[in-house]
Amino acid sequence: MRYNGTMIGSFDIQKLQEVLKDFYTAVGIRISIFDDEFDAVTEYPIEAPRFCRNIRATRAGREACRACDRAACLRAQTLREAHIYTCHAGLTEAITPIQLDGGVIGYAILAHMMPAEEYERARENACRLAARYGAARESSLAALDEIAPRTAAQIHAAARVLDALAAYVQMRNFARRGSGALARDIEKFVGENLSGKLSAEVLCRRFHCSRSGLHQIARRAFGTGIMEYVATRRIERAKQCLRAGMTIAEAAAAAGYEDYSYFCRAFRRAVGCSPGEYRAGKD
């Protein structure tokens, strides 16, 4: 996911290409690495099968491929493990998230497989789906003949190997979390949403981090836990509002405090005086 124009993850493309080539040599299935914005970072082989190129020759086909990849990434983001699915064009694919510090920073996709079981039915279905993008039946059949069928056992085994590959990519630092950029994005998001709900759950969902990962980033960047950081920012906002002449209730609401009494207690603990005293000039 991109915040303030910055990706959470970064990738060593050269090293990734080397390991993807080795993976293809061993498994014989095309693999793609996507970033956290659901864009392809690198693929091997570079060129997609002819069946897919025929579909992507049209704008509708390209958009459908993009939407299908995005949907698969979102499922992987939720499941946090490899899963197998059928793409919009009828081919079998597998995807797994690349995880770091409890967050998802990218995805690995095994693409363009045909199931050996009920092969003819899968072939006819793929031809029917490809026709929606203007691909002629004869061309689709010839293109599908270039894709080797895989048994269910082979596909499931490849998906498990894909999981291991994602772990290897992370372990060898081929994929890294840009914690500095992410910290800046957290800082910006908190500042823009102080009047709303900023629980740990909200921040974890927003930035695709585990609680522990988010806590570690906050410790490194702000020198405190994430909720302590949010509380400090809330008090600073309340002080600004009081200096600007807002009432105590208005300042509390602007800083995200729903409970007036709790706000007054929190303010006194942090500042050493009540909001009323602070507003009167007793900082």
SULZI-V125999 format. One record per backbone hydrogen bond with DSSP energy under -1.0 kcal/mol. CO is the residue of the C=O (numbers start at 1). NH is the residue of the N-H. Records with the same first field share a line. If there is no record, write none. Layout:
CO: NH ; NH
This chain:
3: 6
6: 3
8: 178
10: 176
11: 13
12: 16
13: 17
14: 18
15: 19
16: 20
17: 21
18: 22
19: 23
20: 24
21: 25
22: 26
23: 27
24: 28
30: 111
31: 44
32: 109
33: 41 ; 42
34: 107
35: 38
39: 35
42: 33
44: 31
49: 53
50: 54
51: 55
52: 56
55: 58
58: 62
59: 63
60: 64
61: 65
62: 66
63: 67
64: 68
65: 69
66: 70
67: 71
68: 72
69: 73
70: 74
71: 75
72: 76
73: 77
74: 78
75: 79
76: 80
83: 95
85: 93
87: 90
91: 87
92: 113
93: 85
94: 110
95: 83
96: 108
98: 105 ; 106
100: 103
103: 100
106: 98
107: 34
108: 96
109: 32
110: 94
113: 92
114: 150
116: 119
118: 122
119: 123
120: 124
121: 125
122: 126
123: 127
124: 128
125: 129
126: 130
127: 131
130: 133 ; 135
131: 134
136: 140
137: 141
138: 142
139: 143
140: 144
141: 145
143: 146
144: 147
150: 116
151: 155
152: 156
153: 157
154: 158
155: 159
156: 160
157: 161
158: 162
159: 163
160: 164
161: 165
162: 166
163: 167
164: 168
165: 169
166: 170
167: 171
168: 172
169: 174 ; 175
170: 173
174: 12
176: 10
177: 179
178: 182
179: 183
180: 184
181: 185
182: 186
183: 187
184: 188
185: 189
186: 190
187: 191
188: 192
190: 193
193: 196
199: 203
200: 204
201: 205
202: 206
203: 207
204: 209
210: 214
211: 215
212: 216
213: 217
214: 218
215: 219
216: 220
217: 221
218: 222
219: 223
225: 229
226: 230
227: 231
228: 232
229: 233
230: 234
231: 235
232: 236
233: 237
234: 238
235: 239
236: 240
237: 241
238: 242
239: 243
240: 244
241: 246
242: 245
247: 251
248: 252
249: 253
250: 254
251: 255
252: 257
253: 256
259: 263
260: 264
261: 265
262: 266
263: 267
264: 268
265: 269
266: 270
267: 271
268: 272
274: 278
275: 279
276: 280
277: 282
278: 281
